[in-house]
Amino acid sequence: MARILVLLTIVALQVSPTFAEDAPEKYTLRYSLQTGQRLNYEVTHVAKTKTRLQGQEEVSQVHTVSRRYWDVTKGDDNDMTFDHVVDSVEMTQQQGEQEEIRWSSTSGDEAPVQFSKVAEQIGKTLSTISVNARGQETAREDNGGSKASLGMGSLTLALPEEPIAIGESWSIPREIKARTDDGLVKPIKIRELYTLEKVKAGVATLSIRSELLTPIKEESVRAQVVQQLSNGTIKFDLDAGHMISKELTWDETVVGFQGANSLMEYRARMNEELLDDVPRTARR
C-alpha cells in the first residue's frame, strides 16, 4: 500500500508542471490616466442611408471628421477625471437630390443652419467624466454634449473585472429607446459582447458585437435599433492604460419598416484613432 502511495505521489509531481505550462496566460485590462495627460483622437464617421417608400427611392449621405481630446484633470490608481472637448470638425451632408452641404470649423465661415448646434460646441467642454480603473463612470456632468452613443460606444470601455485569456469574453448590458408605430417609447435591451482576440507588443485587440435581448416584432422599431448597434474592433494599450483605436461598421437592411414595399439600407463605418498622448508640461 505504501508503495502505491509513493508511485501516485511521483506521478502527481510529474503531471502538475505540465498542467501549469498549459494554463493560458491571462491579461488584466485597466485604465491608467495621469493628471495633466491629454489624449488626442481623430474620429471619422461615414454613413449612407437608402430608403424606398411607395416606389420612391432616396439616398442620404454624411461624412464627418472631428478631432477631440480628453484633458485629464485627476488621475490615480482607481479615480480618474477628464474633460471631453471637440477641437475641430469637418462635415459634409447630402440629402437626396439636394445640393451637398459642406463646412469646416477651421475655415472661419459661419456654419450652415444644419450644423449650427455642432458649431456651438466646438472648443467647449462637452462633458466632465470620472471613471474607475475599469472604465466605469462614477460621475458625469454634461454641458450640452450628447450622452447618446448612437452605436459608436461610450467614451470609455467597460473592462472585465478579472484577468482574461485570449478567446475569453465579457458582456455589458445596454438599453436603447425606440418609438413604436403607436407613438410609445419602447426600451430595447441589448448586450455588448467583448472578446479578447489577441495580444501583441502590449496591445490588446478586442472584438465587440451587439446582441439583441428584447424581441423586436415591428420593423419600424428594428430600423431605429440597427443604427445603434456596435460591431467592430478595439485596440487597447495594456501598458499605457487607454484606448488606441476603434473601428465599427454597419451593414443593415430592413424590409417593411414603413409598409410592405418599403426598404431601408444602412451602410456606415466609424474609425477613431489616437493621434498623440501629450503631457501637460509639453503643451503650449
C-alpha positions as CSV (number, residue, x, y, z in Angstrom):
1,M,0.0,0.0,0.0
2,A,2.8,2.4,0.9
3,R,4.5,1.6,-2.4
4,I,1.3,2.5,-4.3
5,L,1.1,5.9,-2.5
6,V,4.7,6.6,-3.3
7,L,4.1,5.9,-7.0
8,L,1.0,8.1,-7.1
9,T,2.9,10.9,-5.5
10,I,5.7,10.6,-8.1
11,V,3.1,10.7,-10.9
12,A,1.4,13.7,-9.5
13,L,4.7,15.6,-9.3
14,Q,5.4,14.7,-12.9
15,V,2.0,15.8,-14.2
16,S,1.5,19.0,-12.2
17,P,4.1,21.1,-14.1
18,T,2.5,20.1,-17.4
19,F,-0.8,21.5,-16.3
20,A,0.9,24.7,-15.2
21,E,2.7,25.1,-18.5
22,D,-0.6,24.5,-20.4
23,A,-2.5,27.2,-18.5
24,P,-3.3,30.1,-20.8
25,E,-1.8,33.5,-19.9
26,K,-4.3,36.0,-18.6
27,Y,-4.2,39.8,-19.0
28,T,-5.5,42.5,-16.7
29,L,-7.2,45.4,-18.6
30,R,-7.2,48.6,-16.7
31,Y,-7.3,52.4,-17.4
32,S,-4.3,54.4,-16.1
33,L,-4.8,58.1,-16.8
34,Q,-2.4,60.6,-15.2
35,T,-3.1,64.1,-14.1
36,G,-2.1,66.5,-16.8
37,Q,-2.3,63.9,-19.6
38,R,-4.1,64.9,-22.9
39,L,-5.3,62.1,-25.3
40,N,-5.9,63.5,-28.8
41,Y,-8.2,61.4,-31.1
42,E,-9.4,61.8,-34.7
43,V,-12.9,60.3,-35.4
44,T,-14.1,59.7,-39.0
45,H,-17.8,58.8,-39.5
46,V,-19.2,57.9,-42.9
47,A,-22.8,56.8,-43.4
48,K,-25.1,56.2,-46.4
49,T,-28.8,55.5,-45.9
50,K,-31.0,54.4,-48.7
51,T,-34.8,54.3,-48.3
52,R,-37.6,53.2,-50.6
53,L,-41.1,54.4,-49.9
54,Q,-44.1,54.0,-52.3
55,G,-41.7,53.3,-55.2
56,Q,-39.6,56.4,-54.5
57,E,-36.0,56.0,-53.6
58,E,-33.9,58.5,-51.7
59,V,-30.2,58.4,-50.6
60,S,-28.7,60.5,-47.8
61,Q,-25.0,60.6,-47.0
62,V,-22.9,62.1,-44.3
63,H,-19.2,62.4,-43.8
64,T,-17.7,63.8,-40.6
65,V,-14.1,64.1,-39.5
66,S,-13.6,65.5,-36.0
67,R,-10.8,65.9,-33.6
68,R,-11.4,65.6,-29.9
69,Y,-9.4,65.2,-26.8
70,W,-9.5,64.1,-23.2
71,D,-7.9,66.6,-20.8
72,V,-7.2,64.6,-17.6
73,T,-7.6,66.8,-14.6
74,K,-7.2,64.0,-12.0
75,G,-5.6,60.6,-12.3
76,D,-4.6,57.9,-9.8
77,D,-5.0,54.1,-9.5
78,N,-8.8,54.0,-9.3
79,D,-10.2,57.5,-9.6
80,M,-9.7,59.4,-12.9
81,T,-11.5,62.6,-14.2
82,F,-11.2,64.1,-17.6
83,D,-12.8,66.8,-19.7
84,H,-14.1,65.8,-23.1
85,V,-13.6,68.5,-25.8
86,V,-14.2,68.6,-29.5
87,D,-11.5,70.7,-31.0
88,S,-12.5,70.8,-34.7
89,V,-14.8,69.3,-37.2
90,E,-15.3,68.9,-41.0
91,M,-18.8,68.0,-42.1
92,T,-20.4,67.0,-45.3
93,Q,-24.1,66.2,-45.8
94,Q,-26.3,65.4,-48.8
95,Q,-30.0,64.6,-48.8
96,G,-31.4,63.1,-51.9
97,E,-31.0,65.4,-54.9
98,Q,-30.4,68.4,-52.8
99,E,-27.1,70.3,-53.1
100,E,-24.3,68.9,-50.9
101,I,-23.6,71.0,-47.8
102,R,-20.0,71.3,-46.5
103,W,-18.5,73.1,-43.5
104,S,-15.2,73.1,-41.6
105,S,-14.9,74.7,-38.2
106,T,-11.3,75.9,-39.1
107,S,-12.5,77.8,-42.2
108,G,-13.7,80.8,-40.4
109,D,-17.0,80.6,-42.2
110,E,-20.3,80.7,-40.4
111,A,-21.8,77.2,-40.0
112,P,-24.9,76.3,-42.1
113,V,-28.0,76.0,-40.1
114,Q,-27.9,72.2,-40.3
115,F,-24.5,72.3,-38.4
116,S,-25.2,75.2,-36.1
117,K,-25.6,73.1,-32.9
118,V,-22.3,71.4,-33.6
119,A,-20.6,74.7,-34.2
120,E,-21.7,75.9,-30.8
121,Q,-19.9,73.1,-29.1
122,I,-16.5,73.4,-30.8
123,G,-13.8,74.1,-28.2
124,K,-16.1,73.8,-25.2
125,T,-16.0,71.1,-22.5
126,L,-18.9,68.8,-23.5
127,S,-18.6,66.5,-20.5
128,T,-16.6,66.1,-17.4
129,I,-16.4,62.4,-16.6
130,S,-15.0,60.4,-13.7
131,V,-14.2,56.8,-14.1
132,N,-12.6,54.0,-12.1
133,A,-9.8,51.8,-13.4
134,R,-12.3,49.5,-15.2
135,G,-13.7,52.4,-17.2
136,Q,-16.9,52.5,-15.3
137,E,-18.4,56.0,-14.9
138,T,-18.6,57.1,-11.3
139,A,-19.7,60.7,-12.0
140,R,-20.6,62.7,-15.1
141,E,-21.5,66.3,-15.8
142,D,-22.8,67.1,-19.3
143,N,-22.5,70.7,-20.6
144,G,-24.6,70.5,-23.8
145,G,-22.9,67.4,-25.2
146,S,-25.0,64.4,-26.2
147,K,-24.8,61.3,-23.9
148,A,-26.2,59.1,-26.7
149,S,-23.7,56.7,-28.1
150,L,-25.5,56.1,-31.4
151,G,-23.8,52.7,-31.6
152,M,-20.4,54.3,-31.5
153,G,-19.8,53.2,-28.0
154,S,-19.3,55.2,-24.9
155,L,-16.2,57.3,-24.4
156,T,-14.6,54.8,-22.1
157,L,-14.6,51.0,-22.4
158,A,-16.1,48.9,-19.6
159,L,-13.3,46.5,-18.8
160,P,-13.7,43.0,-17.3
161,E,-13.4,42.6,-13.5
162,E,-11.0,39.6,-13.6
163,P,-7.9,39.0,-15.8
164,I,-8.9,37.2,-19.1
165,A,-7.2,34.9,-21.5
166,I,-7.2,35.2,-25.3
167,G,-10.6,33.9,-26.6
168,E,-12.5,34.8,-23.4
169,S,-15.4,37.2,-23.4
170,W,-17.3,39.6,-21.1
171,S,-20.6,41.4,-21.7
172,I,-22.0,44.8,-20.7
173,P,-25.8,45.5,-20.7
174,R,-27.2,48.5,-22.5
175,E,-30.7,49.9,-23.3
176,I,-31.9,51.6,-26.4
177,K,-35.0,53.7,-26.7
178,A,-37.2,53.3,-29.8
179,R,-40.6,54.7,-30.8
180,T,-43.3,52.3,-31.8
181,D,-45.9,52.9,-34.5
182,D,-48.5,54.0,-31.9
183,G,-46.1,56.6,-30.6
184,L,-45.0,54.8,-27.4
185,V,-41.3,54.7,-26.3
186,K,-40.1,51.1,-26.2
187,P,-37.0,50.2,-24.2
188,I,-34.8,47.6,-26.1
189,K,-32.3,45.7,-24.1
190,I,-29.1,44.6,-25.7
191,R,-25.7,43.5,-24.5
192,E,-22.3,44.4,-25.8
193,L,-20.2,41.2,-26.1
194,Y,-16.4,41.8,-25.9
195,T,-13.8,39.2,-26.8
196,L,-10.1,39.3,-26.3
197,E,-8.8,38.3,-29.7
198,K,-5.1,38.7,-29.4
199,V,-2.3,40.5,-27.5
200,K,0.8,41.7,-29.3
201,A,3.6,44.1,-28.2
202,G,1.4,45.2,-25.2
203,V,-1.6,45.9,-27.3
204,A,-4.9,44.0,-26.8
205,T,-7.2,43.6,-29.8
206,L,-10.8,43.2,-28.8
207,S,-13.9,42.4,-30.9
208,I,-17.2,43.9,-30.0
209,R,-20.6,42.7,-31.1
210,S,-24.1,43.9,-30.0
211,E,-26.7,41.2,-29.3
212,L,-30.4,42.0,-29.0
213,L,-32.1,40.6,-25.9
214,T,-35.5,42.1,-26.4
215,P,-37.5,40.5,-29.3
216,I,-38.5,43.0,-32.0
217,K,-41.7,42.4,-34.0
218,E,-42.1,45.8,-35.6
219,E,-39.8,46.5,-38.5
220,S,-40.1,50.3,-37.8
221,V,-38.5,49.7,-34.4
222,R,-35.8,47.5,-36.0
223,A,-34.9,50.3,-38.4
224,Q,-34.2,52.6,-35.4
225,V,-32.3,50.0,-33.5
226,V,-29.9,48.6,-36.1
227,Q,-28.2,52.0,-36.4
228,Q,-27.4,52.0,-32.7
229,L,-25.7,48.6,-32.6
230,S,-21.9,48.3,-32.3
231,N,-19.8,45.8,-34.2
232,G,-16.1,46.0,-34.8
233,T,-12.7,46.1,-33.3
234,I,-11.0,48.0,-30.5
235,K,-7.2,48.2,-29.7
236,F,-6.3,48.9,-26.1
237,D,-2.8,49.7,-24.8
238,L,-2.2,47.5,-21.8
239,D,0.8,49.3,-20.6
240,A,-0.4,52.9,-21.1
241,G,-3.9,52.1,-19.9
242,H,-6.0,53.7,-22.6
243,M,-7.7,53.0,-26.0
244,I,-5.6,53.3,-29.2
245,S,-8.2,52.8,-31.8
246,K,-11.8,51.8,-32.5
247,E,-13.3,50.6,-35.8
248,L,-17.0,49.9,-36.1
249,T,-19.1,49.0,-39.2
250,W,-22.7,48.7,-40.1
251,D,-24.3,46.8,-43.0
252,E,-28.0,46.5,-42.4
253,T,-31.2,46.1,-44.5
254,V,-34.7,46.4,-43.0
255,V,-37.7,45.4,-45.3
256,G,-41.2,46.7,-44.5
257,F,-40.2,49.4,-42.0
258,Q,-43.0,51.6,-43.3
259,G,-45.3,49.4,-45.2
260,A,-45.0,46.2,-47.2
261,N,-42.9,47.7,-50.1
262,S,-40.7,49.9,-48.0
263,L,-37.0,49.3,-47.5
264,M,-34.1,50.8,-45.6
265,E,-30.4,50.1,-46.2
266,Y,-27.8,51.5,-43.8
267,R,-24.1,51.3,-44.6
268,A,-21.7,53.1,-42.3
269,R,-18.2,53.0,-40.7
270,M,-16.6,54.8,-37.8
271,N,-12.9,55.0,-37.2
272,E,-11.3,56.5,-34.1
273,E,-7.5,56.8,-33.8
274,L,-5.2,58.1,-31.1
275,L,-3.1,60.9,-32.6
276,D,-0.8,61.5,-29.6
277,D,-0.6,61.4,-25.9
278,V,0.6,64.8,-24.7
279,P,1.7,65.6,-21.1
280,R,0.6,68.9,-19.8
281,T,4.2,70.1,-19.5
282,A,4.7,69.7,-23.2
283,R,1.8,71.8,-24.3
284,R,1.9,75.4,-25.2
